[in-house]
């Protein structure tokens, strides 16, 4: 009790009825938007109405299915028949319940779309889904399913069971001068010259080396990244990946490009026809963009070279990120930069009032860059950007003036290196592809006009949900 009796994940499947039924899509959309609304804000399922359990069971039965799997239609129809039977058993106590009637309509539509017969075998409520020990998603889903079943078994004797949420993910990114986005979405600009650990736990170690960018400035940038995937019994031996400026290899230090036995991949993953290794490398752009995928621990690492420096983006399961001891507490992604290494002031990034005297450094900075593929030389040509010039250049790539935009302006004013514009843009795109929480993507500098014009959206969302719930009662 306490939440509306539908699951957003299940509602996603139900909210695709035939277009001929004019008002049903609107009705199902309202139900989906009411998911997660607390008691008193929308129609709540009573203890006698078990539609919430019916929907939860249906999601559990179908969460591992993808259209690419053999026998998808057969298994999906079995799950639909089990869902339908469950709604029939609770029909009397759910009379007049919006969620219940939406589920019944959605089931009927899905049965028609999949040509499912009303009569036939049904799925078991708690199916034994094969799990692979070297596939983190499969392994944790299996553990979650059993924990959920155990909690439901004891719910009558111990009251309402504790939630068993699916494992969460964390994101960390580093780019530019350098700018750090921690696991807690704290955005910092640091000096951290030399070698520093970003991540160091029982499964993964990531270390970066930063060097000064311009004489007279404390800003540094990353020219070396070392990623160590620690041995995991039965899945992979230790593998080390090392990238340095002008050398972004598409292989580990030992020359291999993968490790471990093949495992099933989710639909759409590159690297094989439904199969990938427990650990593998994908080269997206030779010498410029490499991705490391560790399926056995659910980790993705993106390494890029933009201009003369490197950027890094990492997604890691929260439980793995917390697997460390007291000797591993110096992790920039976990705890941020030490206060003595911070350039920003509590989240406020002070922009230089005037650009540094770059003229005397042009010869020093016009260093050749040799591409591993073409062996052609190019040069970094510093420019002297004023405030408006830097903002205009950053606006070419970054439309929203969030922290990535301000970091871009800071880097241009500090270094005169226009490549940092693409570094900020690519870092933002990598964050959007890996960060698990869309509502946390945007960060605005403290005290900026943009931050003041973007208040907490939750009250507005709650009001919108209340209006939708009122509209649903009219349609019923």
TORKOL-4160 file (C-alpha; in steps of 0.2 Angstrom, whole numbers, padded with zeros to 4 digits, m for minus):
476
<pt num="1" X="0000" Y="0000" Z="0000"/>
<pt num="2" X="0006" Y="0018" Z="m0001"/>
<pt num="3" X="0009" Y="0019" Z="m0019"/>
<pt num="4" X="m0002" Y="0018" Z="m0034"/>
<pt num="5" X="m0004" Y="0000" Z="m0040"/>
<pt num="6" X="0005" Y="0000" Z="m0056"/>
<pt num="7" X="0023" Y="m0001" Z="m0061"/>
<pt num="8" X="0031" Y="0011" Z="m0073"/>
<pt num="9" X="0040" Y="m0002" Z="m0081"/>
<pt num="10" X="0025" Y="m0012" Z="m0084"/>
<pt num="11" X="0015" Y="0003" Z="m0089"/>
<pt num="12" X="0028" Y="0006" Z="m0103"/>
<pt num="13" X="0023" Y="m0010" Z="m0111"/>
<pt num="14" X="0004" Y="m0007" Z="m0108"/>
<pt num="15" X="0004" Y="0011" Z="m0115"/>
<pt num="16" X="0005" Y="0005" Z="m0134"/>
<pt num="17" X="m0013" Y="0001" Z="m0139"/>
<pt num="18" X="m0020" Y="0001" Z="m0156"/>
<pt num="19" X="m0023" Y="0019" Z="m0163"/>
<pt num="20" X="m0041" Y="0015" Z="m0167"/>
<pt num="21" X="m0046" Y="0016" Z="m0149"/>
<pt num="22" X="m0046" Y="0035" Z="m0148"/>
<pt num="23" X="m0046" Y="0038" Z="m0129"/>
<pt num="24" X="m0037" Y="0023" Z="m0122"/>
<pt num="25" X="m0019" Y="0030" Z="m0125"/>
<pt num="26" X="m0023" Y="0045" Z="m0115"/>
<pt num="27" X="m0031" Y="0035" Z="m0101"/>
<pt num="28" X="m0016" Y="0023" Z="m0100"/>
<pt num="29" X="m0004" Y="0038" Z="m0101"/>
<pt num="30" X="m0013" Y="0045" Z="m0086"/>
<pt num="31" X="m0011" Y="0029" Z="m0076"/>
<pt num="32" X="0008" Y="0028" Z="m0081"/>
<pt num="33" X="0010" Y="0046" Z="m0075"/>
<pt num="34" X="0001" Y="0042" Z="m0059"/>
<pt num="35" X="0014" Y="0028" Z="m0055"/>
<pt num="36" X="0024" Y="0033" Z="m0040"/>
<pt num="37" X="0011" Y="0045" Z="m0033"/>
<pt num="38" X="0008" Y="0043" Z="m0015"/>
<pt num="39" X="m0008" Y="0040" Z="m0006"/>
<pt num="40" X="m0020" Y="0055" Z="m0007"/>
<pt num="41" X="m0014" Y="0061" Z="m0023"/>
<pt num="42" X="m0021" Y="0048" Z="m0035"/>
<pt num="43" X="m0032" Y="0032" Z="m0033"/>
<pt num="44" X="m0023" Y="0020" Z="m0022"/>
<pt num="45" X="m0025" Y="0001" Z="m0023"/>
<pt num="46" X="m0033" Y="m0006" Z="m0007"/>
<pt num="47" X="m0026" Y="m0021" Z="0002"/>
<pt num="48" X="m0040" Y="m0032" Z="m0006"/>
<pt num="49" X="m0036" Y="m0026" Z="m0023"/>
<pt num="50" X="m0021" Y="m0035" Z="m0028"/>
<pt num="51" X="m0018" Y="m0027" Z="m0045"/>
<pt num="52" X="m0001" Y="m0021" Z="m0040"/>
<pt num="53" X="0005" Y="m0038" Z="m0037"/>
<pt num="54" X="m0002" Y="m0044" Z="m0053"/>
<pt num="55" X="0008" Y="m0030" Z="m0062"/>
<pt num="56" X="0024" Y="m0034" Z="m0052"/>
<pt num="57" X="0023" Y="m0052" Z="m0057"/>
<pt num="58" X="0020" Y="m0048" Z="m0075"/>
<pt num="59" X="0036" Y="m0037" Z="m0075"/>
<pt num="60" X="0046" Y="m0050" Z="m0067"/>
<pt num="61" X="0040" Y="m0063" Z="m0079"/>
<pt num="62" X="0045" Y="m0052" Z="m0094"/>
<pt num="63" X="0060" Y="m0042" Z="m0089"/>
<pt num="64" X="0072" Y="m0055" Z="m0096"/>
<pt num="65" X="0063" Y="m0056" Z="m0112"/>
<pt num="66" X="0069" Y="m0047" Z="m0128"/>
<pt num="67" X="0061" Y="m0049" Z="m0146"/>
<pt num="68" X="0078" Y="m0056" Z="m0152"/>
<pt num="69" X="0077" Y="m0072" Z="m0141"/>
<pt num="70" X="0070" Y="m0088" Z="m0148"/>
<pt num="71" X="0052" Y="m0091" Z="m0142"/>
<pt num="72" X="0049" Y="m0073" Z="m0137"/>
<pt num="73" X="0031" Y="m0073" Z="m0143"/>
<pt num="74" X="0027" Y="m0090" Z="m0134"/>
<pt num="75" X="0034" Y="m0084" Z="m0117"/>
<pt num="76" X="0026" Y="m0067" Z="m0119"/>
<pt num="77" X="0009" Y="m0074" Z="m0122"/>
<pt num="78" X="0011" Y="m0086" Z="m0107"/>
<pt num="79" X="0015" Y="m0071" Z="m0096"/>
<pt num="80" X="0000" Y="m0061" Z="m0103"/>
<pt num="81" X="m0012" Y="m0076" Z="m0099"/>
<pt num="82" X="m0005" Y="m0076" Z="m0081"/>
<pt num="83" X="m0007" Y="m0058" Z="m0080"/>
<pt num="84" X="m0025" Y="m0059" Z="m0086"/>
<pt num="85" X="m0029" Y="m0073" Z="m0074"/>
<pt num="86" X="m0022" Y="m0063" Z="m0060"/>
<pt num="87" X="m0033" Y="m0048" Z="m0064"/>
<pt num="88" X="m0048" Y="m0060" Z="m0065"/>
<pt num="89" X="m0045" Y="m0066" Z="m0048"/>
<pt num="90" X="m0045" Y="m0049" Z="m0040"/>
<pt num="91" X="m0058" Y="m0041" Z="m0052"/>
<pt num="92" X="m0072" Y="m0040" Z="m0038"/>
<pt num="93" X="m0061" Y="m0031" Z="m0025"/>
<pt num="94" X="m0054" Y="m0019" Z="m0039"/>
<pt num="95" X="m0071" Y="m0014" Z="m0046"/>
<pt num="96" X="m0070" Y="0005" Z="m0051"/>
<pt num="97" X="m0051" Y="0005" Z="m0049"/>
<pt num="98" X="m0042" Y="0015" Z="m0062"/>
<pt num="99" X="m0026" Y="0005" Z="m0062"/>
<pt num="100" X="m0036" Y="m0011" Z="m0063"/>
<pt num="101" X="m0046" Y="m0006" Z="m0078"/>
<pt num="102" X="m0031" Y="0001" Z="m0087"/>
<pt num="103" X="m0022" Y="m0016" Z="m0085"/>
<pt num="104" X="m0037" Y="m0026" Z="m0091"/>
<pt num="105" X="m0037" Y="m0015" Z="m0107"/>
<pt num="106" X="m0019" Y="m0015" Z="m0109"/>
<pt num="107" X="m0018" Y="m0034" Z="m0108"/>
<pt num="108" X="m0032" Y="m0036" Z="m0121"/>
<pt num="109" X="m0023" Y="m0024" Z="m0133"/>
<pt num="110" X="m0006" Y="m0034" Z="m0131"/>
<pt num="111" X="m0015" Y="m0051" Z="m0134"/>
<pt num="112" X="m0022" Y="m0044" Z="m0150"/>
<pt num="113" X="m0005" Y="m0037" Z="m0156"/>
<pt num="114" X="0004" Y="m0053" Z="m0152"/>
<pt num="115" X="m0010" Y="m0065" Z="m0158"/>
<pt num="116" X="m0011" Y="m0073" Z="m0141"/>
<pt num="117" X="m0025" Y="m0085" Z="m0138"/>
<pt num="118" X="m0035" Y="m0083" Z="m0122"/>
<pt num="119" X="m0033" Y="m0101" Z="m0118"/>
<pt num="120" X="m0016" Y="m0110" Z="m0116"/>
<pt num="121" X="m0002" Y="m0112" Z="m0104"/>
<pt num="122" X="0003" Y="m0098" Z="m0092"/>
<pt num="123" X="0020" Y="m0094" Z="m0084"/>
<pt num="124" X="0025" Y="m0098" Z="m0067"/>
<pt num="125" X="0024" Y="m0083" Z="m0055"/>
<pt num="126" X="0042" Y="m0086" Z="m0050"/>
<pt num="127" X="0051" Y="m0093" Z="m0065"/>
<pt num="128" X="0068" Y="m0101" Z="m0064"/>
<pt num="129" X="0078" Y="m0089" Z="m0076"/>
<pt num="130" X="0095" Y="m0095" Z="m0081"/>
<pt num="131" X="0108" Y="m0083" Z="m0075"/>
<pt num="132" X="0126" Y="m0081" Z="m0080"/>
<pt num="133" X="0139" Y="m0078" Z="m0066"/>
<pt num="134" X="0150" Y="m0068" Z="m0078"/>
<pt num="135" X="0136" Y="m0056" Z="m0083"/>
<pt num="136" X="0133" Y="m0043" Z="m0069"/>
<pt num="137" X="0115" Y="m0039" Z="m0075"/>
<pt num="138" X="0110" Y="m0057" Z="m0075"/>
<pt num="139" X="0118" Y="m0061" Z="m0059"/>
<pt num="140" X="0111" Y="m0047" Z="m0049"/>
<pt num="141" X="0094" Y="m0049" Z="m0057"/>
<pt num="142" X="0094" Y="m0067" Z="m0051"/>
<pt num="143" X="0098" Y="m0062" Z="m0034"/>
<pt num="144" X="0085" Y="m0048" Z="m0034"/>
<pt num="145" X="0071" Y="m0060" Z="m0040"/>
<pt num="146" X="0075" Y="m0072" Z="m0026"/>
<pt num="147" X="0076" Y="m0059" Z="m0012"/>
<pt num="148" X="0060" Y="m0052" Z="m0018"/>
<pt num="149" X="0051" Y="m0069" Z="m0018"/>
<pt num="150" X="0058" Y="m0072" Z="0000"/>
<pt num="151" X="0052" Y="m0055" Z="0006"/>
<pt num="152" X="0035" Y="m0058" Z="m0001"/>
<pt num="153" X="0034" Y="m0075" Z="0007"/>
<pt num="154" X="0037" Y="m0068" Z="0024"/>
<pt num="155" X="0026" Y="m0052" Z="0022"/>
<pt num="156" X="0011" Y="m0059" Z="0030"/>
<pt num="157" X="0020" Y="m0063" Z="0046"/>
<pt num="158" X="0032" Y="m0049" Z="0047"/>
<pt num="159" X="0021" Y="m0035" Z="0040"/>
<pt num="160" X="0025" Y="m0025" Z="0025"/>
<pt num="161" X="0042" Y="m0031" Z="0018"/>
<pt num="162" X="0057" Y="m0020" Z="0016"/>
<pt num="163" X="0060" Y="m0014" Z="m0002"/>
<pt num="164" X="0073" Y="m0024" Z="m0013"/>
<pt num="165" X="0077" Y="m0011" Z="m0026"/>
<pt num="166" X="0088" Y="m0016" Z="m0041"/>
<pt num="167" X="0106" Y="m0012" Z="m0040"/>
<pt num="168" X="0110" Y="0007" Z="m0044"/>
<pt num="169" X="0124" Y="0014" Z="m0054"/>
<pt num="170" X="0135" Y="0028" Z="m0051"/>
<pt num="171" X="0144" Y="0040" Z="m0064"/>
<pt num="172" X="0161" Y="0049" Z="m0063"/>
<pt num="173" X="0169" Y="0060" Z="m0077"/>
<pt num="174" X="0185" Y="0070" Z="m0079"/>
<pt num="175" X="0189" Y="0082" Z="m0093"/>
<pt num="176" X="0197" Y="0098" Z="m0096"/>
<pt num="177" X="0208" Y="0108" Z="m0084"/>
<pt num="178" X="0203" Y="0096" Z="m0076"/>
<pt num="179" X="0185" Y="0096" Z="m0071"/>
<pt num="180" X="0179" Y="0082" Z="m0060"/>
<pt num="181" X="0161" Y="0076" Z="m0058"/>
<pt num="182" X="0160" Y="0064" Z="m0043"/>
<pt num="183" X="0149" Y="0049" Z="m0039"/>
<pt num="184" X="0138" Y="0061" Z="m0029"/>
<pt num="185" X="0136" Y="0073" Z="m0044"/>
<pt num="186" X="0148" Y="0086" Z="m0035"/>
<pt num="187" X="0157" Y="0096" Z="m0049"/>
<pt num="188" X="0174" Y="0102" Z="m0045"/>
<pt num="189" X="0189" Y="0110" Z="m0054"/>
<pt num="190" X="0205" Y="0104" Z="m0047"/>
<pt num="191" X="0224" Y="0105" Z="m0049"/>
<pt num="192" X="0229" Y="0087" Z="m0044"/>
<pt num="193" X="0246" Y="0088" Z="m0053"/>
<pt num="194" X="0254" Y="0071" Z="m0055"/>
<pt num="195" X="0246" Y="0054" Z="m0053"/>
<pt num="196" X="0230" Y="0052" Z="m0043"/>
<pt num="197" X="0217" Y="0038" Z="m0041"/>
<pt num="198" X="0200" Y="0041" Z="m0047"/>
<pt num="199" X="0193" Y="0024" Z="m0042"/>
<pt num="200" X="0201" Y="0011" Z="m0032"/>
<pt num="201" X="0191" Y="m0004" Z="m0025"/>
<pt num="202" X="0191" Y="m0023" Z="m0025"/>
<pt num="203" X="0186" Y="m0024" Z="m0043"/>
<pt num="204" X="0193" Y="m0009" Z="m0053"/>
<pt num="205" X="0207" Y="0004" Z="m0052"/>
<pt num="206" X="0207" Y="0020" Z="m0062"/>
<pt num="207" X="0222" Y="0032" Z="m0061"/>
<pt num="208" X="0225" Y="0048" Z="m0070"/>
<pt num="209" X="0241" Y="0058" Z="m0072"/>
<pt num="210" X="0239" Y="0077" Z="m0075"/>
<pt num="211" X="0252" Y="0089" Z="m0081"/>
<pt num="212" X="0252" Y="0109" Z="m0081"/>
<pt num="213" X="0244" Y="0116" Z="m0096"/>
<pt num="214" X="0251" Y="0134" Z="m0096"/>
<pt num="215" X="0265" Y="0143" Z="m0087"/>
<pt num="216" X="0258" Y="0154" Z="m0074"/>
<pt num="217" X="0242" Y="0145" Z="m0071"/>
<pt num="218" X="0238" Y="0131" Z="m0058"/>
<pt num="219" X="0227" Y="0122" Z="m0071"/>
<pt num="220" X="0232" Y="0105" Z="m0077"/>
<pt num="221" X="0225" Y="0092" Z="m0089"/>
<pt num="222" X="0226" Y="0073" Z="m0091"/>
<pt num="223" X="0239" Y="0065" Z="m0102"/>
<pt num="224" X="0239" Y="0048" Z="m0095"/>
<pt num="225" X="0225" Y="0036" Z="m0090"/>
<pt num="226" X="0228" Y="0018" Z="m0082"/>
<pt num="227" X="0213" Y="0006" Z="m0080"/>
<pt num="228" X="0216" Y="m0010" Z="m0070"/>
<pt num="229" X="0202" Y="m0023" Z="m0071"/>
<pt num="230" X="0206" Y="m0034" Z="m0056"/>
<pt num="231" X="0205" Y="m0054" Z="m0057"/>
<pt num="232" X="0188" Y="m0061" Z="m0055"/>
<pt num="233" X="0187" Y="m0079" Z="m0052"/>
<pt num="234" X="0179" Y="m0089" Z="m0067"/>
<pt num="235" X="0177" Y="m0074" Z="m0077"/>
<pt num="236" X="0194" Y="m0065" Z="m0081"/>
<pt num="237" X="0212" Y="m0063" Z="m0076"/>
<pt num="238" X="0219" Y="m0046" Z="m0072"/>
<pt num="239" X="0219" Y="m0034" Z="m0087"/>
<pt num="240" X="0228" Y="m0017" Z="m0088"/>
<pt num="241" X="0223" Y="m0004" Z="m0101"/>
<pt num="242" X="0234" Y="0012" Z="m0103"/>
<pt num="243" X="0232" Y="0027" Z="m0113"/>
<pt num="244" X="0244" Y="0041" Z="m0115"/>
<pt num="245" X="0243" Y="0057" Z="m0127"/>
<pt num="246" X="0244" Y="0051" Z="m0145"/>
<pt num="247" X="0243" Y="0033" Z="m0140"/>
<pt num="248" X="0225" Y="0027" Z="m0137"/>
<pt num="249" X="0227" Y="0008" Z="m0140"/>
<pt num="250" X="0212" Y="m0003" Z="m0145"/>
<pt num="251" X="0220" Y="m0017" Z="m0134"/>
<pt num="252" X="0225" Y="m0021" Z="m0116"/>
<pt num="253" X="0244" Y="m0020" Z="m0112"/>
<pt num="254" X="0246" Y="m0039" Z="m0116"/>
<pt num="255" X="0239" Y="m0036" Z="m0134"/>
<pt num="256" X="0222" Y="m0044" Z="m0131"/>
<pt num="257" X="0206" Y="m0036" Z="m0135"/>
<pt num="258" X="0195" Y="m0047" Z="m0124"/>
<pt num="259" X="0195" Y="m0059" Z="m0109"/>
<pt num="260" X="0184" Y="m0072" Z="m0102"/>
<pt num="261" X="0171" Y="m0084" Z="m0110"/>
<pt num="262" X="0157" Y="m0077" Z="m0121"/>
<pt num="263" X="0142" Y="m0072" Z="m0111"/>
<pt num="264" X="0125" Y="m0066" Z="m0118"/>
<pt num="265" X="0123" Y="m0048" Z="m0122"/>
<pt num="266" X="0108" Y="m0037" Z="m0121"/>
<pt num="267" X="0099" Y="m0033" Z="m0137"/>
<pt num="268" X="0108" Y="m0020" Z="m0147"/>
<pt num="269" X="0125" Y="m0022" Z="m0139"/>
<pt num="270" X="0139" Y="m0021" Z="m0152"/>
<pt num="271" X="0153" Y="m0034" Z="m0153"/>
<pt num="272" X="0145" Y="m0050" Z="m0158"/>
<pt num="273" X="0128" Y="m0059" Z="m0163"/>
<pt num="274" X="0121" Y="m0059" Z="m0146"/>
<pt num="275" X="0137" Y="m0064" Z="m0137"/>
<pt num="276" X="0151" Y="m0054" Z="m0130"/>
<pt num="277" X="0166" Y="m0058" Z="m0119"/>
<pt num="278" X="0166" Y="m0054" Z="m0100"/>
<pt num="279" X="0178" Y="m0040" Z="m0104"/>
<pt num="280" X="0181" Y="m0032" Z="m0120"/>
<pt num="281" X="0187" Y="m0016" Z="m0129"/>
<pt num="282" X="0177" Y="m0007" Z="m0143"/>
<pt num="283" X="0187" Y="0006" Z="m0154"/>
<pt num="284" X="0174" Y="0019" Z="m0159"/>
<pt num="285" X="0186" Y="0031" Z="m0168"/>
<pt num="286" X="0205" Y="0025" Z="m0171"/>
<pt num="287" X="0216" Y="0034" Z="m0159"/>
<pt num="288" X="0202" Y="0046" Z="m0153"/>
<pt num="289" X="0188" Y="0036" Z="m0144"/>
<pt num="290" X="0189" Y="0019" Z="m0135"/>
<pt num="291" X="0176" Y="0011" Z="m0124"/>
<pt num="292" X="0180" Y="m0003" Z="m0111"/>
<pt num="293" X="0166" Y="m0015" Z="m0107"/>
<pt num="294" X="0167" Y="m0026" Z="m0091"/>
<pt num="295" X="0151" Y="m0036" Z="m0092"/>
<pt num="296" X="0155" Y="m0047" Z="m0077"/>
<pt num="297" X="0155" Y="m0031" Z="m0066"/>
<pt num="298" X="0143" Y="m0020" Z="m0075"/>
<pt num="299" X="0157" Y="m0007" Z="m0078"/>
<pt num="300" X="0159" Y="0004" Z="m0094"/>
<pt num="301" X="0174" Y="0016" Z="m0096"/>
<pt num="302" X="0175" Y="0029" Z="m0111"/>
<pt num="303" X="0192" Y="0036" Z="m0115"/>
<pt num="304" X="0194" Y="0050" Z="m0128"/>
<pt num="305" X="0209" Y="0061" Z="m0134"/>
<pt num="306" X="0203" Y="0078" Z="m0139"/>
<pt num="307" X="0218" Y="0090" Z="m0144"/>
<pt num="308" X="0233" Y="0085" Z="m0133"/>
<pt num="309" X="0224" Y="0079" Z="m0118"/>
<pt num="310" X="0212" Y="0064" Z="m0112"/>
<pt num="311" X="0195" Y="0063" Z="m0105"/>
<pt num="312" X="0187" Y="0049" Z="m0095"/>
<pt num="313" X="0169" Y="0044" Z="m0091"/>
<pt num="314" X="0165" Y="0029" Z="m0080"/>
<pt num="315" X="0148" Y="0020" Z="m0075"/>
<pt num="316" X="0150" Y="0007" Z="m0061"/>
<pt num="317" X="0137" Y="m0002" Z="m0050"/>
<pt num="318" X="0135" Y="0007" Z="m0033"/>
<pt num="319" X="0138" Y="m0009" Z="m0023"/>
<pt num="320" X="0155" Y="m0012" Z="m0032"/>
<pt num="321" X="0160" Y="0006" Z="m0030"/>
<pt num="322" X="0158" Y="0004" Z="m0011"/>
<pt num="323" X="0169" Y="m0012" Z="m0010"/>
<pt num="324" X="0185" Y="m0004" Z="m0003"/>
<pt num="325" X="0195" Y="m0004" Z="0013"/>
<pt num="326" X="0203" Y="0010" Z="0023"/>
<pt num="327" X="0219" Y="0010" Z="0013"/>
<pt num="328" X="0209" Y="0014" Z="m0003"/>
<pt num="329" X="0200" Y="0030" Z="0004"/>
<pt num="330" X="0209" Y="0042" Z="m0008"/>
<pt num="331" X="0197" Y="0041" Z="m0023"/>
<pt num="332" X="0193" Y="0057" Z="m0032"/>
<pt num="333" X="0177" Y="0050" Z="m0039"/>
<pt num="334" X="0171" Y="0045" Z="m0022"/>
<pt num="335" X="0177" Y="0059" Z="m0011"/>
<pt num="336" X="0181" Y="0073" Z="m0023"/>
<pt num="337" X="0198" Y="0082" Z="m0023"/>
<pt num="338" X="0207" Y="0087" Z="m0007"/>
<pt num="339" X="0202" Y="0105" Z="m0002"/>
<pt num="340" X="0220" Y="0111" Z="m0005"/>
<pt num="341" X="0219" Y="0105" Z="m0023"/>
<pt num="342" X="0202" Y="0114" Z="m0027"/>
<pt num="343" X="0202" Y="0128" Z="m0040"/>
<pt num="344" X="0183" Y="0131" Z="m0038"/>
<pt num="345" X="0176" Y="0139" Z="m0023"/>
<pt num="346" X="0163" Y="0127" Z="m0016"/>
<pt num="347" X="0155" Y="0124" Z="m0033"/>
<pt num="348" X="0158" Y="0142" Z="m0040"/>
<pt num="349" X="0171" Y="0142" Z="m0054"/>
<pt num="350" X="0179" Y="0160" Z="m0054"/>
<pt num="351" X="0183" Y="0165" Z="m0072"/>
<pt num="352" X="0199" Y="0174" Z="m0075"/>
<pt num="353" X="0197" Y="0192" Z="m0077"/>
<pt num="354" X="0209" Y="0193" Z="m0091"/>
<pt num="355" X="0218" Y="0179" Z="m0101"/>
<pt num="356" X="0235" Y="0174" Z="m0096"/>
<pt num="357" X="0250" Y="0181" Z="m0106"/>
<pt num="358" X="0251" Y="0167" Z="m0119"/>
<pt num="359" X="0262" Y="0177" Z="m0131"/>
<pt num="360" X="0278" Y="0171" Z="m0123"/>
<pt num="361" X="0272" Y="0153" Z="m0123"/>
<pt num="362" X="0267" Y="0151" Z="m0141"/>
<pt num="363" X="0283" Y="0142" Z="m0146"/>
<pt num="364" X="0282" Y="0131" Z="m0131"/>
<pt num="365" X="0264" Y="0126" Z="m0134"/>
<pt num="366" X="0266" Y="0124" Z="m0153"/>
<pt num="367" X="0271" Y="0106" Z="m0150"/>
<pt num="368" X="0268" Y="0093" Z="m0164"/>
<pt num="369" X="0255" Y="0080" Z="m0162"/>
<pt num="370" X="0258" Y="0064" Z="m0172"/>
<pt num="371" X="0243" Y="0053" Z="m0176"/>
<pt num="372" X="0246" Y="0034" Z="m0174"/>
<pt num="373" X="0237" Y="0031" Z="m0190"/>
<pt num="374" X="0242" Y="0044" Z="m0202"/>
<pt num="375" X="0259" Y="0050" Z="m0194"/>
<pt num="376" X="0254" Y="0067" Z="m0199"/>
<pt num="377" X="0259" Y="0082" Z="m0188"/>
<pt num="378" X="0247" Y="0095" Z="m0182"/>
<pt num="379" X="0250" Y="0109" Z="m0170"/>
<pt num="380" X="0241" Y="0117" Z="m0155"/>
<pt num="381" X="0239" Y="0135" Z="m0159"/>
<pt num="382" X="0234" Y="0145" Z="m0143"/>
<pt num="383" X="0223" Y="0160" Z="m0145"/>
<pt num="384" X="0220" Y="0174" Z="m0133"/>
<pt num="385" X="0201" Y="0173" Z="m0129"/>
<pt num="386" X="0192" Y="0187" Z="m0121"/>
<pt num="387" X="0176" Y="0183" Z="m0111"/>
<pt num="388" X="0164" Y="0186" Z="m0125"/>
<pt num="389" X="0175" Y="0177" Z="m0138"/>
<pt num="390" X="0176" Y="0162" Z="m0126"/>
<pt num="391" X="0158" Y="0162" Z="m0123"/>
<pt num="392" X="0154" Y="0163" Z="m0141"/>
<pt num="393" X="0166" Y="0149" Z="m0145"/>
<pt num="394" X="0158" Y="0138" Z="m0132"/>
<pt num="395" X="0140" Y="0142" Z="m0138"/>
<pt num="396" X="0144" Y="0134" Z="m0154"/>
<pt num="397" X="0145" Y="0117" Z="m0146"/>
<pt num="398" X="0135" Y="0119" Z="m0129"/>
<pt num="399" X="0118" Y="0127" Z="m0131"/>
<pt num="400" X="0113" Y="0126" Z="m0112"/>
<pt num="401" X="0124" Y="0137" Z="m0101"/>
<pt num="402" X="0126" Y="0123" Z="m0087"/>
<pt num="403" X="0143" Y="0119" Z="m0078"/>
<pt num="404" X="0150" Y="0111" Z="m0094"/>
<pt num="405" X="0147" Y="0127" Z="m0103"/>
<pt num="406" X="0156" Y="0137" Z="m0089"/>
<pt num="407" X="0170" Y="0124" Z="m0089"/>
<pt num="408" X="0173" Y="0127" Z="m0107"/>
<pt num="409" X="0174" Y="0146" Z="m0105"/>
<pt num="410" X="0186" Y="0144" Z="m0090"/>
<pt num="411" X="0197" Y="0132" Z="m0101"/>
<pt num="412" X="0198" Y="0144" Z="m0116"/>
<pt num="413" X="0201" Y="0159" Z="m0105"/>
<pt num="414" X="0215" Y="0149" Z="m0095"/>
<pt num="415" X="0224" Y="0140" Z="m0109"/>
<pt num="416" X="0219" Y="0148" Z="m0126"/>
<pt num="417" X="0217" Y="0130" Z="m0133"/>
<pt num="418" X="0201" Y="0129" Z="m0143"/>
<pt num="419" X="0201" Y="0109" Z="m0142"/>
<pt num="420" X="0194" Y="0111" Z="m0124"/>
<pt num="421" X="0178" Y="0116" Z="m0132"/>
<pt num="422" X="0176" Y="0099" Z="m0140"/>
<pt num="423" X="0182" Y="0091" Z="m0123"/>
<pt num="424" X="0168" Y="0099" Z="m0114"/>
<pt num="425" X="0155" Y="0094" Z="m0127"/>
<pt num="426" X="0161" Y="0076" Z="m0128"/>
<pt num="427" X="0161" Y="0075" Z="m0109"/>
<pt num="428" X="0143" Y="0081" Z="m0108"/>
<pt num="429" X="0138" Y="0068" Z="m0121"/>
<pt num="430" X="0147" Y="0054" Z="m0112"/>
<pt num="431" X="0139" Y="0059" Z="m0096"/>
<pt num="432" X="0122" Y="0058" Z="m0105"/>
<pt num="433" X="0125" Y="0041" Z="m0112"/>
<pt num="434" X="0131" Y="0034" Z="m0095"/>
<pt num="435" X="0123" Y="0043" Z="m0081"/>
<pt num="436" X="0109" Y="0033" Z="m0074"/>
<pt num="437" X="0098" Y="0048" Z="m0068"/>
<pt num="438" X="0092" Y="0060" Z="m0081"/>
<pt num="439" X="0085" Y="0072" Z="m0069"/>
<pt num="440" X="0103" Y="0075" Z="m0062"/>
<pt num="441" X="0111" Y="0078" Z="m0079"/>
<pt num="442" X="0111" Y="0097" Z="m0077"/>
<pt num="443" X="0122" Y="0106" Z="m0065"/>
<pt num="444" X="0123" Y="0125" Z="m0064"/>
<pt num="445" X="0136" Y="0135" Z="m0056"/>
<pt num="446" X="0132" Y="0142" Z="m0039"/>
<pt num="447" X="0125" Y="0159" Z="m0040"/>
<pt num="448" X="0123" Y="0159" Z="m0059"/>
<pt num="449" X="0107" Y="0166" Z="m0067"/>
<pt num="450" X="0104" Y="0149" Z="m0075"/>
<pt num="451" X="0103" Y="0141" Z="m0057"/>
<pt num="452" X="0091" Y="0154" Z="m0051"/>
<pt num="453" X="0080" Y="0151" Z="m0066"/>
<pt num="454" X="0079" Y="0132" Z="m0064"/>
<pt num="455" X="0071" Y="0129" Z="m0047"/>
<pt num="456" X="0066" Y="0112" Z="m0040"/>
<pt num="457" X="0054" Y="0104" Z="m0052"/>
<pt num="458" X="0046" Y="0092" Z="m0040"/>
<pt num="459" X="0032" Y="0104" Z="m0034"/>
<pt num="460" X="0027" Y="0107" Z="m0052"/>
<pt num="461" X="0028" Y="0088" Z="m0056"/>
<pt num="462" X="0017" Y="0084" Z="m0041"/>
<pt num="463" X="0004" Y="0097" Z="m0047"/>
<pt num="464" X="0004" Y="0090" Z="m0064"/>
<pt num="465" X="0001" Y="0073" Z="m0058"/>
<pt num="466" X="m0014" Y="0079" Z="m0047"/>
<pt num="467" X="m0022" Y="0087" Z="m0062"/>
<pt num="468" X="m0020" Y="0072" Z="m0072"/>
<pt num="469" X="m0027" Y="0061" Z="m0059"/>
<pt num="470" X="m0042" Y="0073" Z="m0058"/>
<pt num="471" X="m0044" Y="0072" Z="m0077"/>
<pt num="472" X="m0044" Y="0053" Z="m0076"/>
<pt num="473" X="m0059" Y="0053" Z="m0064"/>
<pt num="474" X="m0068" Y="0063" Z="m0077"/>
<pt num="475" X="m0064" Y="0051" Z="m0091"/>
<pt num="476" X="m0070" Y="0036" Z="m0080"/>
